Amino acid sequence: MTKMIKYITLFLLLTATLTGKSQQVNKTIIDPELGTEVMIGYCNKTGLEKGPIGAEFSSEFEAYNPQKKYIEKLTAPIDAVEFTVVLGTWCSDSREQVPRFYKILDQTGYNPKRVKVIGVDSNKSAILVDIRDLNIQRVPTFIVYKNGIEVGRIIETPEKKLERDLWNIISETL
């Protein structure tokens, strides 16, 4: 019986440790392929502003001016969707497009805490988060969901401008 209690205790400790690690936000590692610090797993805007791309994030966010007509079009319907963003803090397209995305959210009044952001290493692995079902080939990838169903995505760079491409996806759901 004592042996059984030890196994149960060990199992509970291991489970608690793994659960705690999977809940970390804004974790950074040194990417073995690149030799630089990257964000990995779940991230948020605060972490992006202060992490390895903080200065660049703030600069791009401030400099970007979304087209007002698309901001106006997006403001009402954007609250009906959710977003998952998979990015690489090592990736120039991510460093450019993700701050722009947050600027669009800011101007439409969308709560950035509703966005699921996942950082990946140069092998497109989030390590602490299983993203295989997201089929990520390039970053950043902005996935738009309505009622839990994917309705569109923007991969790497927008076709036109980010706010226009978001409008094109969201307007299809109206």
C-alpha positions as CSV (number, residue, x, y, z in Angstrom):
1,M,0.0,0.0,0.0
2,T,2.9,2.4,0.8
3,K,4.3,1.8,-2.6
4,M,1.0,2.6,-4.2
5,I,0.8,5.9,-2.3
6,K,4.4,6.8,-3.5
7,Y,3.3,6.2,-7.1
8,I,0.2,8.2,-6.7
9,T,2.1,11.1,-5.1
10,L,4.8,11.0,-7.8
11,F,2.1,11.0,-10.5
12,L,0.4,14.0,-8.9
13,L,3.6,15.9,-8.5
14,L,4.6,15.2,-12.1
15,T,1.1,16.2,-13.4
16,A,1.3,19.5,-11.3
17,T,4.7,20.3,-12.7
18,L,3.8,19.7,-16.3
19,T,0.5,21.6,-15.9
20,G,2.4,24.5,-14.4
21,K,4.9,24.6,-17.3
22,S,2.1,24.5,-19.9
23,Q,0.5,27.6,-18.3
24,Q,3.6,29.8,-18.6
25,V,3.1,32.9,-20.7
26,N,5.8,34.9,-22.5
27,K,8.5,32.2,-22.0
28,T,11.7,32.7,-23.9
29,I,14.4,30.2,-25.0
30,I,17.6,30.4,-27.0
31,D,16.6,28.9,-30.4
32,P,19.3,26.2,-31.0
33,E,19.1,26.8,-34.8
34,L,19.4,30.6,-34.6
35,G,21.4,31.1,-31.4
36,T,19.1,33.9,-30.4
37,E,16.4,34.5,-27.8
38,V,12.8,33.7,-29.0
39,M,9.4,33.7,-27.4
40,I,7.9,30.2,-27.2
41,G,4.4,29.0,-26.4
42,Y,1.6,31.3,-25.3
43,C,2.4,35.0,-25.5
44,N,0.5,38.2,-25.0
45,K,0.8,41.8,-26.1
46,T,2.6,42.8,-22.9
47,G,5.2,40.1,-23.4
48,L,5.7,41.1,-27.1
49,E,6.1,44.8,-26.0
50,K,8.8,43.9,-23.4
51,G,10.3,40.7,-24.8
52,P,13.0,40.1,-27.4
53,I,11.2,42.3,-30.0
54,G,9.9,44.9,-27.6
55,A,11.5,48.0,-29.0
56,E,10.7,46.9,-32.6
57,F,7.1,46.0,-31.6
58,S,6.5,49.5,-30.1
59,S,8.1,51.3,-33.1
60,E,6.1,49.4,-35.7
61,F,2.9,49.7,-33.6
62,E,3.3,53.5,-33.4
63,A,4.3,54.0,-37.0
64,Y,1.4,52.0,-38.6
65,N,-1.6,53.9,-39.8
66,P,-4.5,51.5,-40.7
67,Q,-6.9,52.6,-43.4
68,K,-9.7,54.4,-41.6
69,K,-12.5,53.0,-43.9
70,Y,-11.6,49.4,-43.0
71,I,-11.3,50.3,-39.3
72,E,-14.8,51.7,-39.5
73,K,-16.1,48.6,-41.3
74,L,-14.4,46.3,-38.8
75,T,-15.4,48.0,-35.6
76,A,-18.8,46.4,-35.1
77,P,-18.4,42.9,-36.6
78,I,-14.9,42.2,-35.2
79,D,-16.2,41.4,-31.8
80,A,-18.0,38.3,-33.2
81,V,-14.8,36.6,-34.1
82,E,-11.8,35.2,-32.2
83,F,-8.2,35.1,-33.3
84,T,-5.2,32.8,-33.0
85,V,-1.9,34.2,-34.1
86,V,1.1,32.0,-34.5
87,L,4.3,34.1,-34.8
88,G,8.1,33.8,-34.7
89,T,9.8,36.6,-32.8
90,W,12.8,35.8,-35.0
91,C,10.8,36.4,-38.2
92,S,10.8,39.8,-39.9
93,D,7.3,39.4,-41.2
94,S,6.0,38.6,-37.6
95,R,7.9,41.6,-36.3
96,E,6.2,43.8,-38.9
97,Q,2.7,42.3,-39.1
98,V,1.9,41.4,-35.5
99,P,2.3,45.0,-34.1
100,R,0.1,46.2,-37.1
101,F,-2.5,43.6,-36.1
102,Y,-2.5,44.9,-32.5
103,K,-2.8,48.5,-33.8
104,I,-5.9,47.4,-35.8
105,L,-7.4,45.7,-32.7
106,D,-6.7,48.9,-30.7
107,Q,-8.4,51.1,-33.2
108,T,-11.5,48.9,-33.4
109,G,-11.8,48.5,-29.7
110,Y,-11.2,44.7,-29.8
111,N,-9.9,43.3,-26.5
112,P,-6.4,42.0,-27.1
113,K,-6.8,39.6,-24.2
114,R,-9.2,37.6,-26.4
115,V,-6.4,36.8,-28.9
116,K,-4.6,33.5,-28.5
117,V,-0.9,34.2,-29.4
118,I,1.6,31.4,-29.8
119,G,5.3,31.9,-30.4
120,V,7.3,29.3,-32.3
121,D,10.9,28.6,-32.8
122,S,12.6,28.4,-36.2
123,N,11.3,24.9,-36.7
124,K,7.7,26.1,-36.2
125,S,7.5,24.3,-32.9
126,A,5.8,26.0,-29.9
127,I,7.3,23.3,-27.6
128,L,4.9,23.9,-24.7
129,V,1.8,24.1,-26.9
130,D,0.8,21.4,-29.4
131,I,0.0,23.3,-32.7
132,R,0.1,20.4,-35.1
133,D,-3.7,20.8,-35.8
134,L,-3.1,24.4,-36.9
135,N,-1.1,23.3,-39.9
136,I,1.4,26.2,-39.6
137,Q,3.7,26.4,-42.6
138,R,4.8,30.1,-42.4
139,V,4.7,32.8,-39.8
140,P,2.9,34.9,-38.9
141,T,-0.3,33.1,-39.4
142,F,-3.5,34.9,-38.3
143,I,-6.4,32.5,-38.0
144,V,-9.9,33.9,-37.7
145,Y,-12.7,31.9,-36.0
146,K,-16.4,32.5,-35.7
147,N,-18.3,30.3,-33.3
148,G,-15.2,28.1,-32.9
149,I,-14.9,27.4,-36.7
150,E,-12.1,28.7,-38.8
151,V,-13.4,31.2,-41.4
152,G,-10.1,32.4,-42.8
153,R,-6.5,33.0,-42.3
154,I,-3.8,35.4,-43.4
155,I,-0.4,33.8,-43.9
156,E,2.9,35.6,-43.6
157,T,1.9,38.9,-45.3
158,P,-1.5,40.3,-46.3
159,E,-2.6,40.3,-49.9
160,K,-3.4,44.0,-49.8
161,K,-3.3,45.5,-46.3
162,L,-3.9,43.7,-43.0
163,E,-7.0,45.5,-42.1
164,R,-8.5,45.1,-45.6
165,D,-7.7,41.3,-45.6
166,L,-9.3,41.0,-42.2
167,W,-12.4,42.8,-43.4
168,N,-12.5,40.5,-46.4
169,I,-12.5,37.5,-44.1
170,I,-14.9,38.9,-41.5
171,S,-17.4,40.3,-44.1
172,E,-17.9,36.8,-45.5
173,T,-19.3,35.8,-42.2
174,L,-22.0,38.5,-41.9
